[in-house]
Amino acid sequence: MKTVPGFTLRPLGKEFIITAESIQKINFNKMISLNESAAYLWKEIDGKEFTPSDLADLLVARYEIDYETALKDSEAIATKWIEAGIATE
């Protein structure tokens, strides 16, 4: 997987949003908001190849959670990013 170029992570209060740098990429029917953990993952992998396992490793290293939980969460976030069009397989 890889993030799609042209999207930028920006803080919005206590949350974060992904914004498109190009008007052609904007879909006003979807707002892509990320919590602190998802924003951390995005910052770490933006522009790089990654797998859900890579995301899980990052979560385990930063937070006190077990690998199985981290992998389940990572698979879910990767799927959401692909559905939102901000990452590709």
ABEGO torsion letter per residue (X at the ends): XBBBBGBBBBBBEABBBBBBABAAABBAABBBBBBAAAAAAAAAABGBBBBAAAAAAAAAAABBBBAAAAAAAAAAAAAAAAAAGABBX
